[in-house]
Amino acid sequence: MIGMACTRPTSLNSQRQRDRGSVSVFAVIVTLVVVVFFGAVVDFEQVLEARQDANTGAQEAARAGAGRVDRNRAYTRGRFVVDRQSGVRAARSYLRAAGYTGTVTTAGTSAIRVHVSITRPARFLSLIGISDLHADATATANLTTGVEGPQEP
């Protein structure tokens, strides 16, 4: 009996020795997965925020440009169209003043189109090789007159 009593605890001790540290490895893996998931959520929120910011900037710049009426045509011919040079300058000026990077083009005689690109650094995804987050937005603003209504470019 004494011999058997001694072997059982030794068997349990060897089982405990083999299991030692297995919970630590599991905890490290689970913690790493949770941190990566949390980082992805935070950075995804950054992308959504950048898209909204780019969209807002594009819309505002397009409105700033489309509001520039060609006064010569308005007074001489009674037609309201965008002064293309002034409209493009106004939209670019808005982008520059607001700190956006983008392009401005005319779309027909009564519209200005603006494309804005934003790049922000990734906070957590840089750990897995994604260092920058990009967002783009395009907006077109039409010059609308009260009598004629909206016109397509």
C-alpha positions as CSV (number, residue, x, y, z in Angstrom):
1,M,0.0,0.0,0.0
2,I,2.7,2.4,0.8
3,G,4.3,1.9,-2.6
4,M,1.0,2.6,-4.4
5,A,0.4,5.7,-2.3
6,C,3.7,7.1,-3.3
7,T,3.2,6.4,-7.0
8,R,-0.1,8.1,-7.3
9,P,1.0,11.5,-6.1
10,T,4.0,11.3,-8.3
11,S,1.7,10.6,-11.3
12,L,-0.4,13.6,-10.4
13,N,2.7,15.7,-10.0
14,S,4.0,14.7,-13.4
15,Q,0.6,15.5,-14.9
16,R,0.6,18.9,-13.2
17,Q,4.2,19.5,-14.5
18,R,3.1,18.8,-18.1
19,D,0.1,21.2,-17.8
20,R,2.2,23.9,-16.2
21,G,2.2,27.1,-18.4
22,S,-0.6,25.9,-20.8
23,V,-3.0,28.4,-19.3
24,S,-0.5,31.2,-19.8
25,V,0.0,30.4,-23.5
26,F,-3.8,30.3,-24.0
27,A,-4.2,33.6,-22.1
28,V,-1.5,35.3,-24.3
29,I,-3.2,34.1,-27.5
30,V,-6.7,35.2,-26.4
31,T,-5.3,38.6,-25.3
32,L,-3.5,39.1,-28.6
33,V,-6.7,38.3,-30.5
34,V,-8.8,40.7,-28.4
35,V,-6.2,43.5,-28.8
36,V,-6.1,43.0,-32.6
37,F,-9.9,43.0,-32.8
38,F,-10.1,46.1,-30.6
39,G,-7.5,47.8,-32.8
40,A,-9.4,46.9,-36.0
41,V,-12.5,48.4,-34.5
42,V,-10.8,51.6,-33.5
43,D,-9.1,52.0,-36.9
44,F,-12.3,51.2,-38.8
45,E,-13.9,54.0,-36.9
46,Q,-11.1,56.2,-38.0
47,V,-11.8,55.3,-41.7
48,L,-15.5,56.1,-41.3
49,E,-14.6,59.4,-39.7
50,A,-12.2,60.2,-42.5
51,R,-14.8,59.4,-45.1
52,Q,-17.3,61.7,-43.5
53,D,-14.7,64.4,-43.2
54,A,-13.7,64.0,-46.9
55,N,-17.3,64.1,-47.9
56,T,-18.0,67.2,-45.9
57,G,-14.9,69.0,-47.4
58,A,-15.8,68.0,-50.9
59,Q,-19.4,69.2,-50.6
60,E,-18.4,72.5,-49.0
61,A,-15.7,73.2,-51.6
62,A,-18.1,72.4,-54.4
63,R,-20.7,74.7,-53.0
64,A,-18.1,77.5,-52.6
65,G,-17.2,77.1,-56.3
66,A,-20.7,76.7,-57.7
67,G,-21.9,79.9,-56.1
68,R,-19.6,82.0,-58.3
69,V,-22.0,83.3,-61.0
70,D,-20.7,84.6,-64.3
71,R,-22.1,88.1,-63.8
72,N,-21.5,89.2,-67.4
73,R,-23.8,86.5,-68.8
74,A,-26.3,87.0,-66.0
75,Y,-26.6,90.8,-66.8
76,T,-26.3,90.7,-70.6
77,R,-28.1,87.4,-71.5
78,G,-30.1,86.7,-68.4
79,R,-28.5,83.3,-68.0
80,F,-27.1,82.1,-64.8
81,V,-24.0,80.0,-65.2
82,V,-20.9,79.3,-63.1
83,D,-17.9,81.5,-63.8
84,R,-15.6,78.6,-64.3
85,Q,-12.3,80.2,-63.5
86,S,-13.6,81.9,-60.4
87,G,-15.5,78.8,-59.3
88,V,-12.5,76.6,-59.6
89,R,-10.4,79.2,-57.7
90,A,-13.0,79.5,-55.0
91,A,-13.2,75.7,-54.5
92,R,-9.4,75.3,-54.5
93,S,-9.1,78.2,-52.0
94,Y,-11.7,76.5,-49.7
95,L,-9.8,73.2,-49.9
96,R,-6.5,74.9,-49.1
97,A,-7.9,77.0,-46.2
98,A,-9.6,73.9,-44.7
99,G,-6.5,71.8,-45.0
100,Y,-7.8,69.3,-47.6
101,T,-6.1,67.7,-50.6
102,G,-8.1,67.3,-53.7
103,T,-8.9,68.2,-57.3
104,V,-11.5,70.6,-58.7
105,T,-13.1,70.4,-62.1
106,T,-16.0,72.0,-63.9
107,A,-19.0,69.8,-64.9
108,G,-20.9,71.6,-67.6
109,T,-21.8,75.3,-67.4
110,S,-23.5,75.2,-64.0
111,A,-21.6,72.8,-61.8
112,I,-18.3,72.3,-60.0
113,R,-17.0,68.8,-59.1
114,V,-14.6,68.3,-56.2
115,H,-12.7,65.2,-55.2
116,V,-11.0,65.0,-51.8
117,S,-8.5,62.5,-50.5
118,I,-7.6,62.0,-46.9
119,T,-4.9,59.9,-45.4
120,R,-4.6,59.2,-41.7
121,P,-2.2,57.1,-39.7
122,A,-3.5,53.7,-38.4
123,R,-3.3,53.5,-34.7
124,F,-3.4,49.8,-34.1
125,L,-3.4,48.1,-37.6
126,S,0.2,49.3,-38.1
127,L,1.1,46.4,-35.9
128,I,0.1,44.1,-38.7
129,G,1.6,46.2,-41.5
130,I,-1.3,48.6,-42.4
131,S,0.2,52.0,-41.6
132,D,-2.1,54.4,-43.4
133,L,-5.9,54.7,-43.7
134,H,-7.3,56.3,-46.9
135,A,-10.6,57.9,-47.6
136,D,-12.0,59.6,-50.7
137,A,-15.1,61.5,-51.5
138,T,-16.5,63.3,-54.6
139,A,-19.2,66.0,-54.6
140,T,-20.8,68.0,-57.3
141,A,-22.6,71.2,-56.6
142,N,-25.0,72.7,-59.2
143,L,-25.9,76.3,-59.6
144,T,-29.6,76.4,-59.2
145,T,-31.8,79.4,-60.1
146,G,-35.2,80.0,-58.7
147,V,-37.0,80.2,-62.1
148,E,-35.2,77.5,-64.1
149,G,-34.7,74.9,-61.3
150,P,-31.9,72.4,-61.2
151,Q,-30.1,71.6,-64.4
152,E,-27.9,68.6,-65.2
153,P,-24.3,69.3,-66.1
